[in-house]
Amino acid sequence: MKALEEKILKEGQVRPGNVLKVDGFLNHQMDIKFINEIGKEFKRLFADRQINKILTIEASGIGIACITAQYFDVPVVFAKKSQSINLDGSLYTTKVKSYTHNRTYDVIMAKKFLTRDDHVLVIDDFLANGCAVNGLIEIIKEAGATLEGVGIVIEKGFQPGGQKLREQGINLKSLAIVESMTEDSLTFRANE
């Protein structure tokens, strides 16, 4: 998505530790008009799939997933990174290591929101090592649901997550793939 690459170049900042900061439009302050275009693009990319549910992980993926869900006319379910008093009943659980936070989370989701009848599109903001996506795929498998695809806004192509998912035969579509980044340069590669 050329417009996304241009926005990353204009507004993104590279920080030490291979961190790409895009908090001005994607994952802190959200440019809703622009994210609306992202949602339309995910609908175009996965239009041939029978999707009846979108799954993400809190927190940054939720807004993107919600806007995308409007185009599919389906609900969004998100896995939580902490137990709360209003989360009851049977739960799916998995562990997910966050690249950005350098922390492992116990990710949980109520079983009643994901069943074997669901055809799921996973949506998230970033893909680096693939831990979050793999955690969500574990939940989908445990539910007996069908994974229809994974939509990522920004993939760090120089980290192994995308390659590993593609090697598993997962229908992965990333809107921008960062091939390399330094404090003063970013390069992109074409989506596969």
N, CA and C atoms as a LAMMPS dump frame, in Angstrom:
ITEM: TIMESTEP
0
ITEM: NUMBER OF ATOMS
576
ITEM: BOX BOUNDS ff ff ff
-5.0000000000000000e+02 5.0000000000000000e+02
-5.0000000000000000e+02 5.0000000000000000e+02
-5.0000000000000000e+02 5.0000000000000000e+02
ITEM: ATOMS id mol type element x y z
1 1 1 N 0.866 -1.172 0
2 1 2 C 0 0 0
3 1 3 C 0.909 1.229 0
4 2 1 N 1.012 1.821 -1.14
5 2 2 C 1.946 2.935 -1.34
6 2 3 C 1.66 4.091 -0.372
7 3 1 N 0.397 4.408 -0.152
8 3 2 C 0.057 5.516 0.751
9 3 3 C 0.563 5.248 2.165
10 4 1 N 0.539 3.995 2.594
11 4 2 C 1.047 3.644 3.92
12 4 3 C 2.558 3.815 3.974
13 5 1 N 3.244 3.349 2.959
14 5 2 C 4.698 3.512 2.924
15 5 3 C 5.076 4.996 2.995
16 6 1 N 4.358 5.828 2.242
17 6 2 C 4.626 7.268 2.255
18 6 3 C 4.369 7.874 3.63
19 7 1 N 3.308 7.431 4.286
20 7 2 C 2.975 7.947 5.616
21 7 3 C 4.037 7.527 6.637
22 8 1 N 4.514 6.285 6.518
23 8 2 C 5.574 5.814 7.419
24 8 3 C 6.83 6.657 7.219
25 9 1 N 7.199 6.903 5.967
26 9 2 C 8.393 7.707 5.676
27 9 3 C 8.254 9.131 6.204
28 10 1 N 7.061 9.683 6.088
29 10 2 C 6.831 11.073 6.506
30 10 3 C 6.708 11.216 8.021
31 11 1 N 5.982 10.292 8.666
32 11 2 C 5.64 10.471 10.075
33 11 3 C 6.309 9.485 11.029
34 12 1 N 6.855 8.403 10.506
35 12 2 C 7.46 7.386 11.364
36 12 3 C 8.842 7.79 11.853
37 13 1 N 9.246 7.194 12.954
38 13 2 C 10.574 7.415 13.514
39 13 3 C 11.172 6.063 13.885
40 14 1 N 12.436 5.883 13.522
41 14 2 C 13.136 4.665 13.903
42 14 3 C 13.836 4.924 15.219
43 15 1 N 13.614 4.019 16.16
44 15 2 C 14.22 4.118 17.481
45 15 3 C 15.189 2.964 17.68
46 16 1 N 16.103 3.085 18.614
47 16 2 C 17.033 1.974 18.885
48 16 3 C 16.296 0.667 19.179
49 17 1 N 16.899 -0.434 18.794
50 17 2 C 16.3 -1.75 19.032
51 17 3 C 15.325 -2.168 17.95
52 18 1 N 15.457 -1.596 16.756
53 18 2 C 14.564 -1.913 15.632
54 18 3 C 13.1 -1.6 15.929
55 19 1 N 12.864 -0.492 16.609
56 19 2 C 11.512 -0.049 16.912
57 19 3 C 11.123 1.03 15.899
58 20 1 N 10.005 0.819 15.228
59 20 2 C 9.459 1.801 14.3
60 20 3 C 8.278 2.468 14.996
61 21 1 N 8.436 3.74 15.279
62 21 2 C 7.427 4.491 16.033
63 21 3 C 6.466 5.159 15.043
64 22 1 N 5.234 4.71 15.055
65 22 2 C 4.189 5.272 14.194
66 22 3 C 2.97 5.657 15.043
67 23 1 N 3.261 6.125 16.241
68 23 2 C 2.195 6.41 17.196
69 23 3 C 1.38 7.644 16.852
70 24 1 N 1.815 8.446 15.908
71 24 2 C 1.07 9.642 15.517
72 24 3 C -0.108 9.351 14.619
73 25 1 N -0.157 8.14 14.033
74 25 2 C -1.289 7.829 13.165
75 25 3 C -1.846 6.417 13.315
76 26 1 N -1.102 5.507 13.984
77 26 2 C -1.543 4.118 13.977
78 26 3 C -1.83 3.522 15.341
79 27 1 N -0.914 3.663 16.31
80 27 2 C -1.097 2.88 17.531
81 27 3 C -1 3.668 18.834
82 28 1 N -1.228 4.958 18.766
83 28 2 C -1.434 5.749 19.986
84 28 3 C -2.501 6.79 19.647
85 29 1 N -2.152 7.704 18.786
86 29 2 C -3.16 8.563 18.147
87 29 3 C -3.498 7.881 16.827
88 30 1 N -4.786 7.771 16.539
89 30 2 C -5.188 7.054 15.336
90 30 3 C -5.784 8.01 14.307
91 31 1 N -5.229 7.988 13.1
92 31 2 C -5.751 8.754 11.97
93 31 3 C -6.887 7.92 11.368
94 32 1 N -8.093 8.186 11.798
95 32 2 C -9.234 7.341 11.448
96 32 3 C -9.511 7.354 9.951
97 33 1 N -9.372 8.488 9.334
98 33 2 C -9.584 8.551 7.887
99 33 3 C -8.595 7.628 7.174
100 34 1 N -7.356 7.637 7.614
101 34 2 C -6.342 6.783 7.002
102 34 3 C -6.584 5.315 7.353
103 35 1 N -6.934 5.035 8.596
104 35 2 C -7.201 3.645 8.996
105 35 3 C -8.432 3.104 8.265
106 36 1 N -9.345 3.986 7.91
107 36 2 C -10.474 3.573 7.089
108 36 3 C -9.984 3.016 5.747
109 37 1 N -8.975 3.641 5.172
110 37 2 C -8.394 3.145 3.917
111 37 3 C -7.702 1.798 4.134
112 38 1 N -7.091 1.631 5.278
113 38 2 C -6.476 0.348 5.626
114 38 3 C -7.55 -0.74 5.698
115 39 1 N -8.665 -0.429 6.336
116 39 2 C -9.776 -1.387 6.415
117 39 3 C -10.298 -1.773 5.042
118 40 1 N -10.433 -0.798 4.15
119 40 2 C -10.875 -1.088 2.775
120 40 3 C -9.881 -1.997 2.06
121 41 1 N -8.588 -1.756 2.281
122 41 2 C -7.568 -2.567 1.622
123 41 3 C -7.599 -4.011 2.135
124 42 1 N -7.783 -4.192 3.44
125 42 2 C -7.905 -5.556 3.953
126 42 3 C -9.139 -6.245 3.366
127 43 1 N -10.23 -5.528 3.211
128 43 2 C -11.432 -6.109 2.599
129 43 3 C -11.129 -6.542 1.164
130 44 1 N -10.418 -5.713 0.423
131 44 2 C -10.061 -6.064 -0.96
132 44 3 C -9.173 -7.307 -0.992
133 45 1 N -8.174 -7.354 -0.105
134 45 2 C -7.213 -8.461 -0.099
135 45 3 C -7.818 -9.802 0.319
136 46 1 N -8.849 -9.757 1.173
137 46 2 C -9.446 -10.993 1.681
138 46 3 C -10.9 -11.162 1.231
139 47 1 N -11.288 -10.479 0.178
140 47 2 C -12.682 -10.508 -0.286
141 47 3 C -13.14 -11.899 -0.707
142 48 1 N -12.213 -12.755 -1.119
143 48 2 C -12.58 -14.093 -1.586
144 48 3 C -12.716 -15.103 -0.446
145 49 1 N -12.512 -14.684 0.777
146 49 2 C -12.578 -15.585 1.931
147 49 3 C -13.927 -15.469 2.63
148 50 1 N -14.377 -16.565 3.234
149 50 2 C -15.653 -16.589 3.961
150 50 3 C -15.415 -16.204 5.412
151 51 1 N -15.218 -14.948 5.654
152 51 2 C -14.878 -14.473 7.002
153 51 3 C -16.155 -14.099 7.746
154 52 1 N -16.299 -14.644 8.972
155 52 2 C -17.439 -14.25 9.798
156 52 3 C -17.001 -13.695 11.158
157 53 1 N -15.672 -13.587 11.35
158 53 2 C -15.172 -13.034 12.604
159 53 3 C -13.763 -12.506 12.383
160 54 1 N -13.455 -11.383 13.031
161 54 2 C -12.103 -10.838 13.022
162 54 3 C -11.557 -10.949 14.433
163 55 1 N -10.307 -11.417 14.527
164 55 2 C -9.649 -11.632 15.811
165 55 3 C -8.383 -10.799 15.872
166 56 1 N -8.165 -10.15 17.01
167 56 2 C -6.938 -9.4 17.245
168 56 3 C -6.548 -9.559 18.704
169 57 1 N -5.503 -8.854 19.084
170 57 2 C -5.011 -8.897 20.457
171 57 3 C -4.975 -7.467 20.971
172 58 1 N -5.27 -7.285 22.254
173 58 2 C -5.24 -5.913 22.749
174 58 3 C -3.809 -5.409 22.809
175 59 1 N -3.565 -4.177 22.605
176 59 2 C -4.51 -3.109 22.464
177 59 3 C -4.469 -2.488 21.066
178 60 1 N -3.295 -2.391 20.466
179 60 2 C -3.154 -1.622 19.231
180 60 3 C -3.917 -2.182 18.046
181 61 1 N -4.199 -3.455 18.029
182 61 2 C -4.921 -4.03 16.901
183 61 3 C -6.416 -3.777 16.923
184 62 1 N -6.96 -3.395 18.063
185 62 2 C -8.418 -3.307 18.203
186 62 3 C -9.04 -2.276 17.26
187 63 1 N -8.512 -1.078 17.236
188 63 2 C -9.085 -0.032 16.376
189 63 3 C -9.04 -0.413 14.909
190 64 1 N -7.908 -0.952 14.478
191 64 2 C -7.75 -1.363 13.083
192 64 3 C -8.728 -2.481 12.756
193 65 1 N -8.843 -3.448 13.658
194 65 2 C -9.767 -4.564 13.453
195 65 3 C -11.213 -4.083 13.377
196 66 1 N -11.584 -3.132 14.228
197 66 2 C -12.966 -2.629 14.227
198 66 3 C -13.312 -1.944 12.91
199 67 1 N -12.421 -1.115 12.425
200 67 2 C -12.7 -0.434 11.16
201 67 3 C -12.745 -1.442 10.021
202 68 1 N -11.841 -2.407 10.027
203 68 2 C -11.846 -3.454 9
204 68 3 C -13.143 -4.252 9.061
205 69 1 N -13.608 -4.562 10.251
206 69 2 C -14.825 -5.367 10.425
207 69 3 C -16.054 -4.72 9.796
208 70 1 N -16.071 -3.402 9.743
209 70 2 C -17.204 -2.715 9.106
210 70 3 C -17.352 -3.136 7.652
211 71 1 N -16.241 -3.357 6.972
212 71 2 C -16.285 -3.721 5.558
213 71 3 C -16.664 -5.175 5.342
214 72 1 N -16.428 -6.011 6.339
215 72 2 C -16.833 -7.416 6.259
216 72 3 C -18.205 -7.635 6.891
217 73 1 N -18.686 -6.644 7.65
218 73 2 C -19.951 -6.731 8.375
219 73 3 C -19.951 -7.933 9.318
220 74 1 N -18.878 -8.011 10.119
221 74 2 C -18.705 -9.103 11.073
222 74 3 C -18.244 -8.536 12.417
223 75 1 N -18.377 -9.31 13.492
224 75 2 C -17.895 -8.845 14.796
225 75 3 C -16.382 -8.989 14.94
226 76 1 N -15.851 -8.249 15.894
227 76 2 C -14.441 -8.328 16.274
228 76 3 C -14.367 -8.944 17.66
229 77 1 N -13.419 -9.865 17.83
230 77 2 C -13.119 -10.429 19.136
231 77 3 C -11.651 -10.132 19.394
232 78 1 N -11.326 -9.756 20.628
233 78 2 C -9.91 -9.554 20.916
234 78 3 C -9.503 -10.333 22.144
235 79 1 N -8.286 -10.882 22.046
236 79 2 C -7.701 -11.598 23.171
237 79 3 C -7.142 -10.566 24.139
238 80 1 N -7.329 -10.821 25.419
239 80 2 C -6.89 -9.89 26.458
240 80 3 C -5.551 -10.329 27.035
241 81 1 N -4.778 -9.34 27.47
242 81 2 C -3.465 -9.627 28.046
243 81 3 C -3.49 -9.708 29.565
244 82 1 N -4.675 -9.628 30.146
245 82 2 C -4.765 -9.779 31.594
246 82 3 C -6.17 -10.235 31.976
247 83 1 N -6.243 -10.95 33.061
248 83 2 C -7.517 -11.423 33.602
249 83 3 C -8.251 -10.246 34.219
250 84 1 N -9.562 -10.209 34.037
251 84 2 C -10.372 -9.179 34.689
252 84 3 C -11.562 -9.852 35.361
253 85 1 N -12.192 -9.155 36.28
254 85 2 C -13.288 -9.762 37.032
255 85 3 C -14.514 -10.033 36.167
256 86 1 N -14.631 -9.346 35.037
257 86 2 C -15.801 -9.583 34.195
258 86 3 C -15.554 -10.626 33.105
259 87 1 N -14.407 -11.285 33.13
260 87 2 C -14.102 -12.356 32.191
261 87 3 C -14.402 -13.672 32.894
262 88 1 N -15.511 -14.312 32.473
263 88 2 C -15.924 -15.526 33.17
264 88 3 C -16.16 -16.667 32.197
265 89 1 N -16.433 -17.832 32.74
266 89 2 C -16.69 -19.002 31.925
267 89 3 C -15.402 -19.656 31.459
268 90 1 N -15.529 -20.524 30.465
269 90 2 C -14.378 -21.23 29.91
270 90 3 C -13.54 -20.275 29.073
271 91 1 N -12.212 -20.45 29.168
272 91 2 C -11.299 -19.522 28.498
273 91 3 C -10.275 -20.266 27.645
274 92 1 N -9.902 -19.652 26.543
275 92 2 C -8.72 -20.073 25.802
276 92 3 C -7.561 -19.288 26.398
277 93 1 N -6.418 -19.935 26.556
278 93 2 C -5.244 -19.229 27.071
279 93 3 C -4.007 -19.647 26.273
280 94 1 N -3.1 -18.707 26.146
281 94 2 C -1.813 -18.974 25.516
282 94 3 C -0.835 -17.931 26.023
283 95 1 N 0.424 -18.143 25.761
284 95 2 C 1.443 -17.172 26.152
285 95 3 C 1.966 -16.496 24.892
286 96 1 N 2.166 -15.174 24.989
287 96 2 C 2.644 -14.384 23.858
288 96 3 C 3.736 -13.447 24.342
289 97 1 N 4.875 -13.469 23.653
290 97 2 C 5.959 -12.543 23.992
291 97 3 C 5.835 -11.31 23.107
292 98 1 N 5.801 -10.156 23.724
293 98 2 C 5.728 -8.883 23.004
294 98 3 C 7.135 -8.409 22.675
295 99 1 N 7.385 -8.179 21.382
296 99 2 C 8.692 -7.666 20.955
297 99 3 C 8.904 -6.26 21.518
298 100 1 N 7.893 -5.404 21.383
299 100 2 C 8.018 -4.002 21.794
300 100 3 C 8.191 -3.848 23.3
301 101 1 N 7.44 -4.65 24.062
302 101 2 C 7.487 -4.518 25.52
303 101 3 C 8.487 -5.466 26.177
304 102 1 N 9.068 -6.389 25.382
305 102 2 C 10.017 -7.377 25.891
306 102 3 C 9.467 -8.066 27.145
307 103 1 N 8.24 -8.553 26.991
308 103 2 C 7.533 -9.164 28.109
309 103 3 C 6.631 -10.275 27.59
310 104 1 N 6.451 -11.317 28.371
311 104 2 C 5.545 -12.395 27.995
312 104 3 C 4.218 -12.213 28.729
313 105 1 N 3.134 -12.3 27.949
314 105 2 C 1.785 -12.126 28.496
315 105 3 C 1.036 -13.451 28.461
316 106 1 N 0.179 -13.671 29.46
317 106 2 C -0.806 -14.74 29.397
318 106 3 C -2.006 -14.148 28.678
319 107 1 N -2.252 -14.605 27.468
320 107 2 C -3.337 -14.06 26.65
321 107 3 C -4.555 -14.949 26.827
322 108 1 N -5.707 -14.312 27.044
323 108 2 C -6.927 -15.063 27.34
324 108 3 C -8.105 -14.549 26.524
325 109 1 N -9.041 -15.455 26.274
326 109 2 C -10.24 -15.1 25.522
327 109 3 C -11.361 -16.057 25.911
328 110 1 N -12.547 -15.545 26.055
329 110 2 C -13.703 -16.38 26.398
330 110 3 C -14.03 -17.329 25.244
331 111 1 N -14.201 -18.588 25.562
332 111 2 C -14.476 -19.603 24.539
333 111 3 C -15.793 -19.352 23.802
334 112 1 N -16.741 -18.707 24.465
335 112 2 C -18.052 -18.512 23.831
336 112 3 C -17.987 -17.614 22.596
337 113 1 N -16.869 -16.869 22.416
338 113 2 C -16.775 -15.956 21.286
339 113 3 C -16.031 -16.527 20.08
340 114 1 N -15.547 -17.758 20.173
341 114 2 C -14.849 -18.373 19.045
342 114 3 C -15.144 -19.869 19.053
343 115 1 N -15.78 -20.345 17.976
344 115 2 C -16.185 -21.743 17.892
345 115 3 C -15.731 -22.369 16.571
346 116 1 N -15.998 -23.652 16.43
347 116 2 C -15.614 -24.365 15.212
348 116 3 C -16.36 -23.862 13.98
349 117 1 N -17.438 -23.11 14.151
350 117 2 C -18.188 -22.577 13.015
351 117 3 C -17.586 -21.282 12.472
352 118 1 N -16.592 -20.747 13.155
353 118 2 C -16.035 -19.448 12.764
354 118 3 C -14.935 -19.564 11.715
355 119 1 N -14.966 -18.612 10.801
356 119 2 C -13.942 -18.433 9.761
357 119 3 C -13.299 -17.086 10.067
358 120 1 N -12.044 -17.13 10.484
359 120 2 C -11.417 -16.011 11.18
360 120 3 C -10.349 -15.322 10.341
361 121 1 N -10.384 -13.996 10.374
362 121 2 C -9.317 -13.163 9.84
363 121 3 C -8.625 -12.515 11.034
364 122 1 N -7.319 -12.742 11.164
365 122 2 C -6.522 -12.114 12.217
366 122 3 C -6.01 -10.778 11.682
367 123 1 N -6.165 -9.731 12.472
368 123 2 C -5.686 -8.393 12.106
369 123 3 C -4.797 -7.879 13.229
370 124 1 N -3.646 -7.288 12.865
371 124 2 C -2.789 -6.65 13.867
372 124 3 C -2.007 -5.513 13.229
373 125 1 N -1.446 -4.662 14.077
374 125 2 C -0.728 -3.498 13.572
375 125 3 C 0.668 -3.841 13.083
376 126 1 N 1.418 -4.647 13.842
377 126 2 C 2.801 -4.978 13.503
378 126 3 C 3.023 -6.477 13.5
379 127 1 N 3.979 -6.902 12.685
380 127 2 C 4.469 -8.271 12.702
381 127 3 C 5.988 -8.2 12.72
382 128 1 N 6.601 -8.728 13.77
383 128 2 C 8.062 -8.77 13.88
384 128 3 C 8.492 -10.236 13.929
385 129 1 N 8.457 -10.816 15.107
386 129 2 C 8.834 -12.224 15.262
387 129 3 C 7.648 -13.178 15.131
388 130 1 N 6.45 -12.644 15.143
389 130 2 C 5.258 -13.453 14.928
390 130 3 C 4.635 -14.05 16.169
391 131 1 N 5.102 -13.657 17.328
392 131 2 C 4.597 -14.266 18.57
393 131 3 C 3.108 -14.01 18.791
394 132 1 N 2.655 -12.78 18.588
395 132 2 C 1.241 -12.465 18.806
396 132 3 C 0.363 -13.24 17.833
397 133 1 N 0.728 -13.221 16.56
398 133 2 C -0.068 -13.936 15.558
399 133 3 C -0.078 -15.434 15.864
400 134 1 N 1.068 -16.003 16.201
401 134 2 C 1.109 -17.43 16.522
402 134 3 C 0.254 -17.762 17.733
403 135 1 N 0.226 -16.881 18.728
404 135 2 C -0.64 -17.086 19.88
405 135 3 C -2.107 -17.1 19.484
406 136 1 N -2.489 -16.174 18.603
407 136 2 C -3.884 -16.131 18.14
408 136 3 C -4.214 -17.373 17.3
409 137 1 N -3.262 -17.828 16.503
410 137 2 C -3.483 -19.045 15.71
411 137 3 C -3.664 -20.25 16.627
412 138 1 N -2.927 -20.307 17.725
413 138 2 C -3.117 -21.396 18.703
414 138 3 C -4.546 -21.398 19.231
415 139 1 N -5.054 -20.209 19.545
416 139 2 C -6.432 -20.097 20.043
417 139 3 C -7.422 -20.551 18.974
418 140 1 N -7.211 -20.137 17.728
419 140 2 C -8.093 -20.538 16.626
420 140 3 C -8.094 -22.055 16.478
421 141 1 N -6.919 -22.666 16.533
422 141 2 C -6.827 -24.133 16.426
423 141 3 C -7.53 -24.815 17.585
424 142 1 N -7.316 -24.295 18.794
425 142 2 C -7.96 -24.891 19.97
426 142 3 C -9.478 -24.82 19.861
427 143 1 N -9.975 -23.741 19.256
428 143 2 C -11.417 -23.576 19.083
429 143 3 C -11.971 -24.459 17.967
430 144 1 N -11.083 -24.972 17.122
431 144 2 C -11.542 -25.734 15.972
432 144 3 C -12.054 -24.85 14.857
433 145 1 N -11.771 -23.548 14.95
434 145 2 C -12.197 -22.587 13.931
435 145 3 C -11.253 -22.666 12.729
436 146 1 N -11.603 -21.955 11.661
437 146 2 C -10.811 -21.947 10.436
438 146 3 C -10.109 -20.603 10.293
439 147 1 N -8.804 -20.637 10.133
440 147 2 C -8.038 -19.418 9.873
441 147 3 C -8.117 -19.121 8.386
442 148 1 N -8.706 -17.988 8.041
443 148 2 C -8.84 -17.595 6.634
444 148 3 C -7.675 -16.714 6.174
445 149 1 N -7.01 -16.056 7.111
446 149 2 C -5.886 -15.218 6.735
447 149 3 C -5.43 -14.345 7.885
448 150 1 N -4.29 -13.693 7.642
449 150 2 C -3.713 -12.761 8.602
450 150 3 C -3.426 -11.462 7.87
451 151 1 N -3.973 -10.362 8.372
452 151 2 C -3.743 -9.042 7.801
453 151 3 C -2.911 -8.21 8.763
454 152 1 N -1.76 -7.744 8.276
455 152 2 C -0.841 -6.959 9.096
456 152 3 C -0.66 -5.595 8.447
457 153 1 N -0.676 -4.554 9.244
458 153 2 C -0.459 -3.219 8.687
459 153 3 C 1.014 -3.057 8.317
460 154 1 N 1.931 -3.27 9.266
461 154 2 C 3.364 -3.102 9.003
462 154 3 C 4.108 -4.363 9.432
463 155 1 N 4.782 -4.979 8.476
464 155 2 C 5.618 -6.149 8.755
465 155 3 C 7.084 -5.724 8.723
466 156 1 N 7.83 -6.153 9.709
467 156 2 C 9.281 -5.961 9.696
468 156 3 C 9.87 -7.16 8.967
469 157 1 N 10.123 -6.993 7.676
470 157 2 C 10.574 -8.085 6.826
471 157 3 C 11.945 -8.621 7.172
472 158 1 N 12.709 -7.837 7.933
473 158 2 C 14.051 -8.277 8.332
474 158 3 C 14.018 -9.113 9.611
475 159 1 N 12.839 -9.313 10.176
476 159 2 C 12.663 -10.195 11.318
477 159 3 C 11.89 -11.429 10.835
478 160 1 N 11.968 -12.556 11.542
479 160 2 C 11.534 -13.837 10.97
480 160 3 C 10.039 -14.136 10.968
481 161 1 N 9.211 -13.329 11.6
482 161 2 C 7.798 -13.677 11.754
483 161 3 C 7.056 -13.937 10.463
484 162 1 N 7.163 -13.026 9.507
485 162 2 C 6.447 -13.176 8.242
486 162 3 C 6.886 -14.392 7.462
487 163 1 N 8.176 -14.608 7.384
488 163 2 C 8.707 -15.756 6.647
489 163 3 C 8.211 -17.065 7.261
490 164 1 N 8.245 -17.146 8.582
491 164 2 C 7.797 -18.376 9.256
492 164 3 C 6.311 -18.647 9.003
493 165 1 N 5.489 -17.599 9.031
494 165 2 C 4.053 -17.782 8.767
495 165 3 C 3.819 -18.223 7.332
496 166 1 N 4.522 -17.596 6.394
497 166 2 C 4.365 -17.979 4.986
498 166 3 C 4.825 -19.419 4.756
499 167 1 N 5.892 -19.837 5.425
500 167 2 C 6.381 -21.217 5.29
501 167 3 C 5.351 -22.228 5.797
502 168 1 N 4.483 -21.8 6.719
503 168 2 C 3.416 -22.673 7.227
504 168 3 C 2.21 -22.692 6.295
505 169 1 N 2.273 -21.911 5.219
506 169 2 C 1.168 -21.85 4.271
507 169 3 C 0.06 -20.904 4.68
508 170 1 N 0.342 -20.025 5.615
509 170 2 C -0.669 -19.074 6.097
510 170 3 C -0.851 -17.951 5.078
511 171 1 N -2.087 -17.613 4.824
512 171 2 C -2.44 -16.541 3.89
513 171 3 C -2.182 -15.199 4.581
514 172 1 N -0.947 -14.73 4.493
515 172 2 C -0.502 -13.499 5.156
516 172 3 C -0.431 -12.369 4.154
517 173 1 N -1.093 -11.264 4.474
518 173 2 C -1.043 -10.051 3.648
519 173 3 C -0.613 -8.894 4.538
520 174 1 N 0.536 -8.324 4.203
521 174 2 C 1.037 -7.155 4.939
522 174 3 C 0.938 -5.946 4.026
523 175 1 N 0.426 -4.841 4.557
524 175 2 C 0.225 -3.656 3.729
525 175 3 C 1.527 -2.911 3.442
526 176 1 N 2.485 -2.999 4.348
527 176 2 C 3.82 -2.438 4.133
528 176 3 C 4.818 -3.396 4.756
529 177 1 N 5.841 -3.737 3.999
530 177 2 C 6.905 -4.607 4.52
531 177 3 C 8.188 -3.803 4.544
532 178 1 N 8.672 -3.532 5.761
533 178 2 C 9.919 -2.794 5.929
534 178 3 C 11.058 -3.788 5.745
535 179 1 N 11.871 -3.552 4.728
536 179 2 C 12.994 -4.444 4.425
537 179 3 C 14.179 -4.147 5.328
538 180 1 N 14.442 -2.87 5.552
539 180 2 C 15.538 -2.476 6.437
540 180 3 C 15.233 -1.099 6.997
541 181 1 N 15.82 -0.812 8.158
542 181 2 C 15.623 0.515 8.738
543 181 3 C 16.81 0.884 9.601
544 182 1 N 17.175 2.139 9.475
545 182 2 C 18.183 2.752 10.329
546 182 3 C 17.597 4.077 10.772
547 183 1 N 18.3 4.777 11.633
548 183 2 C 17.768 6.049 12.123
549 183 3 C 17.499 7.05 11.006
550 184 1 N 18.197 6.928 9.882
551 184 2 C 18.001 7.908 8.813
552 184 3 C 17.51 7.296 7.497
553 185 1 N 17.112 6.018 7.506
554 185 2 C 16.595 5.445 6.266
555 185 3 C 15.683 4.258 6.512
556 186 1 N 14.681 4.155 5.646
557 186 2 C 13.749 3.038 5.661
558 186 3 C 13.617 2.545 4.233
559 187 1 N 13.653 1.24 4.013
560 187 2 C 13.381 0.702 2.685
561 187 3 C 12.273 -0.329 2.813
562 188 1 N 11.492 -0.431 1.757
563 188 2 C 10.357 -1.352 1.726
564 188 3 C 10.59 -2.376 0.631
565 189 1 N 9.915 -3.52 0.78
566 189 2 C 9.915 -4.498 -0.312
567 189 3 C 8.469 -4.766 -0.709
568 190 1 N 8.32 -5.249 -1.893
569 190 2 C 6.976 -5.54 -2.408
570 190 3 C 6.363 -6.692 -1.625
571 191 1 N 5.059 -6.622 -1.454
572 191 2 C 4.343 -7.698 -0.775
573 191 3 C 4.339 -8.929 -1.659
574 192 1 N 4.406 -10.089 -1.04
575 192 2 C 4.472 -11.351 -1.787
576 192 3 C 3.108 -11.875 -2.113
